[in-house]
């Protein structure tokens, strides 16, 4: 250690440095230099017997007169920047950080992005110890410390790393809530060796009366049942992994145990979603008594294997089949409303039903009848030559005179006034007599019709 001493000397005479007996460890770069550098290997700050070194500057002038000045020198040690770290007992809990030199006046702590929980001060009000926690979920944190002693000597910037304890890994099995009927469950493992588990959720599961939570034990088969789908928080309790500091933790926190609050999510399983559709190819083309409807089963069984699919076709017929394509024959005309019930054999109340948006229309059997006489005289009775038909898909009719010329054609068989009104090609009235018709048609049921014959136009 070294320092510089200075005295005011006007240069008259000769000066020389010397030491007292207890200060003989001090050496001088130049004993005759009033501004010399001194060195020693001993600290004396805080030495109650010799709190300072004494050195003397003695001057003798040309008249042999002498004068001596006494200088008291204190060599103070640079304060330590070292930090003692007691890591957190549990992840996210406070670490105990203490300055290695705990008697100083000033401690300038850098907690990084940590949060101060408490401090301890010494006799000179220096904050030599702090409890600090971090909320950034990081595994390590860097802290810093600069100290200053009562002589104003400042340390370097000391650094230390605080390591969070590892987070435990829990072993459990989740059972989904089948069909959203409140049948979910959580089964805990490793309940005897490392962890104890407590149920703290008050919305579902066992009734919680103890502030610590409901202890999940062998009596419950380490299982919480009858849980609806949702997110649940439970409490786990375990001994700190930092076993070397357990007594310190008990001293500061009263316990060496940790609590964690994991969140688990129970999902749904076996959510039956019945779905049916009818083939677009048959819509509007179903005619009794051989009306073959094609249905599609698009049900989502959600991995349920033991299932029942029950078709109700609306005509009194019920069929059980889970095939993706189902055919059913309607023998009578009508507008039917089929539906499909799908259920879980193991949980009968787990079921779903699907309907079609519209009824299934089944038309009557096709038919075509042709008259042989009409009287277009405007009396409102039998004024048009028109067929009587039902469930026809196509129709084309022609009227010919006795010379074989076409005098009228039509395709609309459903409206009476679309038939022949007795005019020749829509202009002059035809003369009474015999005419001939040629009619071709096809029924919705596929039946073909080709009809020819004579008709009589009368007044």
Legacy VTK file of the C-alpha trace (Angstrom):
# vtk DataFile Version 3.0
C-alpha trace
ASCII
DATASET POLYDATA
POINTS 459 float
0.000 0.000 0.000
1.226 3.477 -0.705
0.317 7.126 -0.404
1.850 10.541 -0.899
2.653 12.989 1.895
3.190 16.704 1.373
4.522 19.447 3.669
4.969 23.133 3.029
8.741 23.673 2.869
10.290 26.956 1.682
13.586 25.340 0.726
15.720 26.995 3.450
17.775 24.357 5.192
17.640 20.593 4.898
14.604 18.403 5.670
14.318 14.722 6.352
11.543 12.207 7.058
11.619 9.820 10.011
9.178 7.526 11.856
8.200 6.644 15.371
9.126 3.274 16.762
5.716 1.673 16.107
5.700 3.092 12.588
8.927 1.554 11.415
7.176 -0.498 8.723
6.834 2.663 6.656
9.386 3.255 3.904
10.020 6.440 1.903
10.898 6.815 -1.745
13.040 9.815 -0.810
13.454 10.783 2.838
14.616 14.255 1.832
11.636 14.984 -0.465
8.835 16.897 1.309
6.387 15.452 -1.253
7.512 11.860 -1.247
5.619 8.583 -1.575
5.400 6.346 1.480
4.642 2.634 1.618
3.711 0.020 4.187
2.545 -3.576 4.328
0.261 -3.044 7.317
-3.218 -1.598 7.673
-3.859 0.401 10.774
-7.463 1.507 10.322
-9.451 0.102 13.201
-6.310 -0.652 15.295
-7.289 0.418 18.791
-3.692 0.454 20.103
-2.085 2.240 17.198
-4.896 3.836 15.212
-2.387 5.726 13.034
1.236 5.847 12.007
3.406 8.808 13.112
5.991 10.204 10.730
8.067 13.339 11.214
9.438 15.998 8.905
12.488 17.616 10.543
14.213 20.705 9.048
17.613 22.115 10.040
18.668 25.529 8.677
22.153 26.904 8.179
22.199 28.203 11.719
21.627 24.679 12.980
18.144 25.538 14.142
15.668 22.654 13.798
11.920 22.342 13.463
9.800 19.179 13.343
6.260 18.545 12.126
4.334 15.416 13.050
2.080 13.744 10.428
-0.469 11.118 11.437
-1.039 8.589 8.654
-3.844 6.045 8.413
-3.734 3.235 5.832
-7.350 1.984 5.307
-8.113 -1.224 3.463
-10.239 -1.024 0.270
-13.641 -2.389 1.299
-14.704 -5.776 -0.034
-17.232 -6.126 -2.871
-17.809 -9.830 -2.235
-21.354 -11.144 -1.786
-22.538 -14.241 0.032
-25.649 -15.724 -1.625
-28.193 -18.054 -0.074
-30.321 -19.101 -3.089
-34.112 -19.047 -2.953
-35.753 -21.847 -1.026
-38.336 -22.268 -3.786
-38.539 -20.902 -7.308
-39.573 -17.244 -7.223
-39.085 -16.859 -3.468
-36.527 -14.474 -1.877
-32.791 -15.059 -1.974
-30.693 -13.942 1.027
-27.783 -11.790 -0.147
-25.204 -10.564 2.378
-22.118 -8.361 1.954
-18.957 -10.234 2.937
-17.832 -7.183 4.939
-20.842 -6.381 7.100
-19.634 -3.389 9.185
-19.375 -0.713 6.510
-21.375 2.474 6.291
-22.542 2.363 2.701
-23.747 -0.511 0.509
-24.934 0.234 -2.999
-26.874 -2.852 -4.153
-27.926 -3.651 -7.708
-30.728 -6.225 -7.692
-31.117 -6.302 -11.475
-34.851 -6.492 -12.068
-35.486 -8.042 -8.663
-37.835 -6.807 -5.958
-36.625 -5.966 -2.454
-38.508 -7.771 0.305
-36.525 -6.627 3.339
-33.106 -5.345 4.483
-30.918 -5.697 7.581
-28.707 -2.818 8.760
-25.605 -2.784 10.951
-24.623 -0.470 13.837
-23.754 2.371 11.422
-26.989 1.940 9.471
-25.368 0.180 6.554
-27.739 -2.154 4.653
-25.424 -5.148 4.564
-28.101 -7.813 3.912
-31.211 -7.973 1.699
-33.969 -10.420 0.836
-34.792 -10.125 -2.861
-37.091 -12.046 -5.205
-37.571 -12.054 -8.971
-40.741 -12.412 -11.034
-39.262 -12.763 -14.526
-39.346 -16.592 -14.448
-35.633 -16.724 -15.343
-33.399 -19.434 -13.901
-30.506 -17.102 -12.966
-30.170 -13.466 -11.902
-27.092 -11.221 -11.752
-26.683 -8.891 -8.755
-24.049 -6.265 -7.989
-22.580 -4.483 -4.957
-20.379 -1.436 -4.401
-19.287 -0.598 -0.821
-17.770 2.485 0.798
-16.011 2.598 4.156
-15.967 5.440 6.683
-12.743 6.801 5.156
-14.503 7.236 1.814
-12.684 4.346 0.186
-14.890 2.681 -2.435
-14.770 -0.912 -3.579
-14.892 -2.246 -7.075
-18.260 -3.402 -8.443
-18.783 -6.915 -7.184
-21.008 -9.368 -9.076
-22.733 -12.568 -8.041
-25.212 -14.946 -9.635
-28.377 -16.060 -7.910
-29.645 -19.418 -9.174
-33.280 -20.345 -8.786
-33.976 -23.910 -7.647
-35.341 -26.231 -10.291
-39.070 -26.426 -10.768
-40.481 -29.843 -9.959
-42.027 -32.015 -12.622
-45.327 -33.546 -11.626
-46.701 -36.852 -12.760
-50.421 -37.204 -13.161
-52.969 -38.676 -15.543
-55.873 -36.693 -16.957
-59.201 -38.320 -17.798
-61.406 -36.285 -20.105
-64.938 -35.261 -19.277
-66.917 -37.778 -21.312
-69.752 -36.149 -23.226
-69.467 -33.023 -21.003
-71.346 -34.819 -18.220
-68.919 -33.885 -15.425
-67.031 -37.181 -15.581
-63.459 -35.900 -15.868
-60.727 -36.858 -13.380
-57.099 -36.238 -12.336
-55.000 -39.065 -10.906
-51.788 -38.029 -9.135
-48.563 -40.032 -9.051
-45.468 -39.808 -6.830
-47.605 -38.937 -3.819
-45.579 -40.782 -1.188
-41.945 -39.894 -1.983
-41.519 -36.303 -3.044
-44.830 -34.502 -3.099
-48.071 -34.001 -1.237
-51.056 -32.729 -3.188
-53.948 -30.588 -1.972
-57.129 -29.748 -3.853
-57.927 -26.029 -3.525
-60.495 -25.452 -6.280
-63.914 -24.736 -4.798
-65.914 -24.978 -8.053
-65.630 -28.741 -8.476
-64.113 -31.793 -6.848
-63.999 -32.548 -3.116
-65.234 -29.996 -0.600
-62.413 -27.801 0.692
-62.619 -26.913 4.408
-58.936 -26.796 5.413
-57.061 -23.560 4.497
-54.223 -25.716 3.163
-56.656 -27.507 0.864
-58.182 -30.976 0.704
-55.379 -33.538 1.112
-55.448 -36.075 -1.710
-54.572 -39.429 -0.129
-54.754 -43.165 -0.678
-58.343 -43.042 0.561
-59.145 -41.230 -2.689
-56.810 -43.475 -4.703
-54.904 -40.211 -5.198
-57.643 -39.238 -7.593
-60.079 -36.322 -7.952
-63.168 -37.363 -9.904
-66.436 -35.961 -11.260
-64.780 -32.921 -12.784
-66.453 -30.963 -15.583
-64.188 -29.873 -18.397
-62.161 -26.814 -17.372
-58.956 -25.452 -15.842
-58.138 -26.349 -12.244
-55.459 -25.220 -9.786
-54.150 -27.512 -7.071
-51.385 -27.076 -4.497
-48.321 -29.283 -4.276
-46.022 -29.330 -1.254
-42.434 -30.588 -1.249
-39.138 -30.127 0.554
-36.710 -27.602 -0.920
-34.172 -28.979 -3.352
-31.463 -26.757 -1.781
-30.871 -29.190 1.065
-27.575 -27.542 2.149
-29.419 -24.462 3.375
-32.389 -26.039 5.129
-31.459 -24.745 8.592
-30.987 -21.227 7.255
-34.403 -21.408 5.570
-36.008 -22.514 8.812
-34.284 -19.640 10.599
-35.465 -17.008 8.145
-38.761 -18.416 6.863
-39.808 -20.897 9.505
-39.916 -23.816 7.075
-37.879 -25.652 4.462
-40.992 -26.665 2.522
-42.123 -25.299 -0.846
-45.594 -24.867 -2.263
-46.419 -24.752 -5.929
-49.740 -24.086 -7.640
-49.863 -25.977 -10.949
-52.776 -25.509 -13.344
-54.197 -28.447 -15.292
-56.903 -28.540 -17.918
-59.476 -31.301 -18.180
-60.802 -31.531 -21.702
-63.830 -33.240 -23.147
-63.857 -36.656 -24.793
-66.555 -38.720 -26.401
-68.426 -35.641 -27.597
-70.900 -37.227 -29.980
-71.947 -34.914 -32.812
-74.637 -36.580 -34.897
-74.903 -35.402 -38.487
-76.994 -36.611 -41.441
-77.628 -35.525 -45.009
-79.583 -36.829 -47.971
-78.114 -37.341 -51.411
-78.855 -34.392 -53.674
-79.363 -36.831 -56.553
-82.579 -38.164 -55.072
-84.095 -34.937 -53.770
-87.148 -34.183 -55.887
-86.937 -37.559 -57.635
-88.486 -39.855 -55.049
-91.650 -41.582 -56.202
-93.546 -44.296 -54.372
-93.709 -47.215 -54.134
-89.987 -47.627 -54.903
-88.671 -44.336 -53.489
-85.072 -45.190 -52.576
-83.603 -42.450 -50.407
-79.835 -42.334 -49.838
-78.699 -40.906 -46.487
-75.189 -39.988 -45.384
-74.054 -40.470 -41.790
-71.395 -37.828 -41.028
-71.397 -38.277 -37.244
-68.256 -37.412 -35.263
-67.934 -40.217 -32.696
-64.874 -38.661 -30.970
-63.168 -42.061 -30.625
-66.168 -43.763 -29.034
-66.174 -47.363 -30.246
-69.049 -48.796 -28.247
-71.821 -46.814 -29.899
-75.356 -47.206 -31.246
-76.803 -45.434 -34.307
-80.590 -45.534 -34.544
-82.291 -44.326 -37.732
-85.912 -43.176 -37.570
-87.094 -42.752 -41.148
-90.412 -41.091 -40.337
-92.545 -43.865 -41.832
-92.572 -46.023 -38.717
-89.435 -47.940 -39.668
-86.486 -47.883 -37.230
-83.085 -49.303 -38.144
-79.818 -49.600 -36.225
-76.723 -49.081 -38.335
-73.640 -46.857 -38.097
-72.661 -47.178 -41.762
-71.644 -43.980 -43.510
-74.200 -44.548 -46.310
-77.700 -45.832 -45.625
-80.550 -46.555 -48.071
-84.204 -46.668 -47.237
-87.190 -47.339 -49.505
-90.385 -45.336 -48.976
-93.443 -47.174 -50.328
-96.042 -44.472 -49.764
-96.126 -40.864 -50.886
-95.668 -38.219 -48.215
-93.286 -35.731 -46.634
-91.139 -37.633 -44.152
-88.922 -36.240 -41.395
-86.187 -38.787 -40.658
-83.664 -38.345 -37.838
-80.647 -40.151 -36.402
-79.947 -40.831 -32.711
-76.348 -41.680 -31.784
-75.492 -42.735 -28.223
-72.713 -44.223 -26.140
-73.581 -47.762 -25.043
-71.571 -47.344 -21.831
-73.139 -43.994 -20.901
-76.718 -44.011 -22.187
-77.258 -40.347 -21.350
-74.417 -39.465 -23.685
-76.258 -39.034 -26.958
-76.975 -36.661 -29.813
-79.687 -36.405 -32.461
-79.453 -35.086 -36.024
-82.294 -33.913 -38.258
-82.581 -32.841 -41.875
-83.423 -29.217 -42.615
-86.353 -30.212 -44.837
-88.691 -33.156 -45.028
-88.061 -35.924 -47.537
-90.797 -35.560 -50.151
-91.993 -38.768 -51.785
-94.324 -38.277 -54.721
-97.159 -40.468 -55.925
-96.785 -43.082 -58.679
-96.773 -41.508 -62.146
-99.981 -41.534 -64.214
-101.129 -40.210 -67.595
-104.684 -40.144 -69.029
-105.732 -38.623 -72.374
-109.329 -37.524 -73.239
-110.816 -38.180 -76.712
-113.213 -35.247 -77.077
-113.399 -31.553 -76.174
-115.595 -28.582 -77.084
-113.712 -25.255 -77.310
-116.866 -23.082 -77.453
-116.021 -20.721 -74.593
-118.638 -21.991 -72.162
-115.959 -22.734 -69.588
-116.567 -26.468 -69.788
-114.089 -28.724 -71.530
-112.675 -25.804 -73.531
-109.148 -27.241 -73.691
-107.727 -30.517 -74.813
-105.407 -31.323 -71.902
-104.118 -34.530 -70.373
-104.607 -35.601 -66.774
-101.326 -36.710 -65.214
-99.216 -36.869 -62.039
-95.549 -37.166 -61.180
-94.310 -36.684 -64.741
-90.701 -35.774 -65.337
-90.985 -35.006 -69.094
-93.936 -34.413 -71.415
-94.386 -33.564 -75.089
-97.672 -33.576 -77.019
-98.614 -32.932 -80.666
-101.987 -32.508 -82.430
-102.232 -33.443 -86.113
-105.025 -32.867 -88.624
-106.308 -35.585 -90.861
-103.617 -34.711 -93.378
-100.855 -35.383 -90.824
-99.885 -31.797 -90.368
-99.008 -30.600 -86.858
-101.460 -27.926 -85.759
-100.416 -27.690 -82.070
-97.596 -28.742 -79.692
-97.225 -28.350 -75.931
-95.045 -29.429 -72.991
-97.006 -28.039 -70.026
-99.232 -30.807 -68.791
-100.029 -29.299 -65.404
-102.070 -26.233 -66.394
-105.345 -26.783 -68.196
-105.165 -23.624 -70.310
-101.731 -24.740 -71.591
-103.524 -27.451 -73.617
-105.019 -27.080 -77.112
-107.782 -24.467 -77.428
-108.857 -25.691 -80.885
-106.952 -23.072 -82.877
-104.668 -24.102 -85.703
-101.153 -23.121 -84.709
-102.663 -20.454 -82.468
-104.557 -18.554 -85.200
-107.760 -19.676 -86.944
-110.252 -21.934 -85.244
-110.142 -25.511 -86.319
-113.191 -27.040 -87.929
-115.087 -29.666 -85.938
-114.021 -33.145 -86.743
-111.465 -35.798 -85.992
-107.830 -34.938 -85.085
-104.985 -37.095 -83.879
-102.646 -36.774 -80.865
-99.154 -38.145 -80.286
-97.913 -37.907 -76.686
-94.578 -38.975 -75.210
-93.766 -38.638 -71.491
-91.715 -40.144 -68.671
-92.775 -40.440 -65.073
-90.656 -39.538 -62.072
-90.651 -43.236 -61.323
-89.060 -43.943 -64.713
-92.197 -45.249 -66.371
-92.290 -44.327 -70.104
-95.494 -43.227 -71.849
-96.165 -43.152 -75.602
-99.804 -42.603 -76.444
-101.470 -42.036 -79.832
-105.081 -41.771 -80.757
-108.011 -39.855 -82.240
-109.752 -36.958 -80.575
-112.970 -35.210 -81.525
-113.363 -31.465 -81.682
-117.027 -30.589 -81.314
-118.944 -27.304 -80.884
LINES 1 460
459 0 1 2 3 4 5 6 7 8 9 10 11 12 13 14 15 16 17 18 19 20 21 22 23 24 25 26 27 28 29 30 31 32 33 34 35 36 37 38 39 40 41 42 43 44 45 46 47 48 49 50 51 52 53 54 55 56 57 58 59 60 61 62 63 64 65 66 67 68 69 70 71 72 73 74 75 76 77 78 79 80 81 82 83 84 85 86 87 88 89 90 91 92 93 94 95 96 97 98 99 100 101 102 103 104 105 106 107 108 109 110 111 112 113 114 115 116 117 118 119 120 121 122 123 124 125 126 127 128 129 130 131 132 133 134 135 136 137 138 139 140 141 142 143 144 145 146 147 148 149 150 151 152 153 154 155 156 157 158 159 160 161 162 163 164 165 166 167 168 169 170 171 172 173 174 175 176 177 178 179 180 181 182 183 184 185 186 187 188 189 190 191 192 193 194 195 196 197 198 199 200 201 202 203 204 205 206 207 208 209 210 211 212 213 214 215 216 217 218 219 220 221 222 223 224 225 226 227 228 229 230 231 232 233 234 235 236 237 238 239 240 241 242 243 244 245 246 247 248 249 250 251 252 253 254 255 256 257 258 259 260 261 262 263 264 265 266 267 268 269 270 271 272 273 274 275 276 277 278 279 280 281 282 283 284 285 286 287 288 289 290 291 292 293 294 295 296 297 298 299 300 301 302 303 304 305 306 307 308 309 310 311 312 313 314 315 316 317 318 319 320 321 322 323 324 325 326 327 328 329 330 331 332 333 334 335 336 337 338 339 340 341 342 343 344 345 346 347 348 349 350 351 352 353 354 355 356 357 358 359 360 361 362 363 364 365 366 367 368 369 370 371 372 373 374 375 376 377 378 379 380 381 382 383 384 385 386 387 388 389 390 391 392 393 394 395 396 397 398 399 400 401 402 403 404 405 406 407 408 409 410 411 412 413 414 415 416 417 418 419 420 421 422 423 424 425 426 427 428 429 430 431 432 433 434 435 436 437 438 439 440 441 442 443 444 445 446 447 448 449 450 451 452 453 454 455 456 457 458
